[in-house]
Every structure is written in C-alpha cells, then in structure tokens.
Amino acid sequence: MTISREELDAKLAQNKAEVGAVAAEMRREMSEWREQMRSDLRDVKDAIKSQQGSLDKHFGAQEIKLNAALQIQEHKFEKSLGDAKLDIIKWALGIPAIAFTIYKIYGAITGTPTP
C-alpha cells in the first residue's frame, strides 16, 4: 500500500488542523479557568477582609472591656494602698499616745507628778 504525496499532505493538514483545534480549545479552557481562579481569589480576599474587620471590631470591644476592668482594679488597689498607709500612720501615731497615757497612769499611781 503506497500513499501519494498529496494524500500524505492532506492527512498531515487534517492532523495539523485537529491539533490546532485541540490547542485552541485548551487555550480557551485555560483562559476560563484562570478567570475563574481570579474570581475565586477575589472572593477569598473579600471574605478575609470581612473576617478581619469583624475580628478587629470584636478585639476592639474586648480591649475596651479589659481596659475598663484594669482601671477598676487599679482604683481598688490604690484605695487599698491608701487605706493601708492611713492605718500605718494611725498605728505609728498611736504608739506615742499610748506611751504618754501609760506614763500619765504610772505617774498617777506612783504619785510622781507628770508634765
């Protein structure tokens, strides 16, 4: 079986056309796929931005609550510290008063005059 040059050229042209058609279809499908991926990526980015905004809002509210709680605790601590300082001052001032009172009582019991 021999094939003529014209038949061979015709078969080659037919194969070339089929390969060209397949390549064109693949290019079209790849282009659609790339566009779909771009669209999906935009959707993912938008979803991330939305979640980030939501998280920022949530953490902002939590930060405000935490700061308020810390301020309350700081105020309580400062009040307790102030009360403790006052108690120490009262105690320190009370010792000479007690000593003077004991001195006066001792003077009264022994009959020694006290200033």
CYANA upper distance limits for C-alpha pairs under 8 A (distance plus 0.5 A):
  3 ILE  CA      7 GLU  CA      6.83
  3 ILE  CA      8 LEU  CA      7.09
  4 SER  CA      8 LEU  CA      6.70
  5 ARG  CA      9 ASP  CA      6.59
  6 GLU  CA     10 ALA  CA      6.54
  7 GLU  CA     11 LYS  CA      6.60
  8 LEU  CA     12 LEU  CA      6.52
  9 ASP  CA     13 ALA  CA      6.49
 10 ALA  CA     14 GLN  CA      6.59
 11 LYS  CA     15 ASN  CA      6.63
 12 LEU  CA     16 LYS  CA      6.48
 13 ALA  CA     17 ALA  CA      6.54
 14 GLN  CA     18 GLU  CA      6.77
 15 ASN  CA     19 VAL  CA      6.62
 16 LYS  CA     20 GLY  CA      6.49
 17 ALA  CA     21 ALA  CA      6.56
 18 GLU  CA     22 VAL  CA      6.63
 19 VAL  CA     23 ALA  CA      6.50
 20 GLY  CA     24 ALA  CA      6.56
 21 ALA  CA     25 GLU  CA      6.64
 22 VAL  CA     26 MET  CA      6.62
 23 ALA  CA     27 ARG  CA      6.63
 24 ALA  CA     28 ARG  CA      6.67
 25 GLU  CA     29 GLU  CA      6.61
 26 MET  CA     30 MET  CA      6.47
 27 ARG  CA     31 SER  CA      6.54
 28 ARG  CA     32 GLU  CA      6.75
 29 GLU  CA     33 TRP  CA      6.51
 30 MET  CA     34 ARG  CA      6.52
 31 SER  CA     35 GLU  CA      6.70
 32 GLU  CA     36 GLN  CA      6.60
 33 TRP  CA     37 MET  CA      6.62
 34 ARG  CA     38 ARG  CA      6.64
 35 GLU  CA     39 SER  CA      6.67
 36 GLN  CA     40 ASP  CA      6.57
 37 MET  CA     41 LEU  CA      6.43
 38 ARG  CA     42 ARG  CA      6.63
 39 SER  CA     43 ASP  CA      6.76
 40 ASP  CA     44 VAL  CA      6.68
 41 LEU  CA     45 LYS  CA      6.60
 42 ARG  CA     46 ASP  CA      6.57
 43 ASP  CA     47 ALA  CA      6.60
 44 VAL  CA     48 ILE  CA      6.63
 45 LYS  CA     49 LYS  CA      6.64
 46 ASP  CA     50 SER  CA      6.61
 47 ALA  CA     51 GLN  CA      6.63
 48 ILE  CA     52 GLN  CA      6.44
 49 LYS  CA     53 GLY  CA      6.60
 50 SER  CA     54 SER  CA      6.72
 51 GLN  CA     55 LEU  CA      6.54
 52 GLN  CA     56 ASP  CA      6.47
 53 GLY  CA     57 LYS  CA      6.65
 54 SER  CA     58 HIS  CA      6.66
 55 LEU  CA     59 PHE  CA      6.42
 56 ASP  CA     60 GLY  CA      6.36
 57 LYS  CA     61 ALA  CA      6.78
 58 HIS  CA     62 GLN  CA      6.76
 59 PHE  CA     63 GLU  CA      6.45
 60 GLY  CA     64 ILE  CA      6.80
 61 ALA  CA     65 LYS  CA      6.82
 62 GLN  CA     66 LEU  CA      6.53
 63 GLU  CA     67 ASN  CA      6.51
 64 ILE  CA     68 ALA  CA      6.67
 65 LYS  CA     69 ALA  CA      6.66
 66 LEU  CA     70 LEU  CA      6.56
 67 ASN  CA     71 GLN  CA      6.62
 68 ALA  CA     72 ILE  CA      6.77
 69 ALA  CA     73 GLN  CA      6.72
 70 LEU  CA     74 GLU  CA      6.47
 71 GLN  CA     75 HIS  CA      6.56
 72 ILE  CA     76 LYS  CA      6.70
 73 GLN  CA     77 PHE  CA      6.55
 74 GLU  CA     78 GLU  CA      6.59
 75 HIS  CA     79 LYS  CA      6.63
 76 LYS  CA     80 SER  CA      6.61
 77 PHE  CA     81 LEU  CA      6.50
 78 GLU  CA     82 GLY  CA      6.50
 79 LYS  CA     83 ASP  CA      6.58
 80 SER  CA     84 ALA  CA      6.58
 81 LEU  CA     85 LYS  CA      6.66
 82 GLY  CA     86 LEU  CA      6.69
 83 ASP  CA     87 ASP  CA      6.65
 84 ALA  CA     88 ILE  CA      6.71
 85 LYS  CA     89 ILE  CA      6.69
 86 LEU  CA     90 LYS  CA      6.57
 87 ASP  CA     91 TRP  CA      6.53
 88 ILE  CA     92 ALA  CA      6.49
 89 ILE  CA     93 LEU  CA      6.51
 90 LYS  CA     94 GLY  CA      6.34
 91 TRP  CA     95 ILE  CA      6.98
 92 ALA  CA     96 PRO  CA      8.18
 93 LEU  CA     97 ALA  CA      7.35
 94 GLY  CA     98 ILE  CA      6.59
 95 ILE  CA     99 ALA  CA      6.58
 96 PRO  CA    100 PHE  CA      6.49
 97 ALA  CA    101 THR  CA      6.61
 98 ILE  CA    102 ILE  CA      6.58
 99 ALA  CA    103 TYR  CA      6.56
100 PHE  CA    104 LYS  CA      6.64
101 THR  CA    105 ILE  CA      6.65
102 ILE  CA    106 TYR  CA      6.47
103 TYR  CA    107 GLY  CA      6.60
103 TYR  CA    114 THR  CA      8.37
104 LYS  CA    108 ALA  CA      6.62
104 LYS  CA    114 THR  CA      6.92
105 ILE  CA    109 ILE  CA      6.62
106 TYR  CA    110 THR  CA      6.52
106 TYR  CA    112 THR  CA      8.49
107 GLY  CA    111 GLY  CA      6.04
107 GLY  CA    112 THR  CA      5.19
107 GLY  CA    113 PRO  CA      6.42
107 GLY  CA    114 THR  CA      6.47
108 ALA  CA    112 THR  CA      7.08
108 ALA  CA    113 PRO  CA      7.89
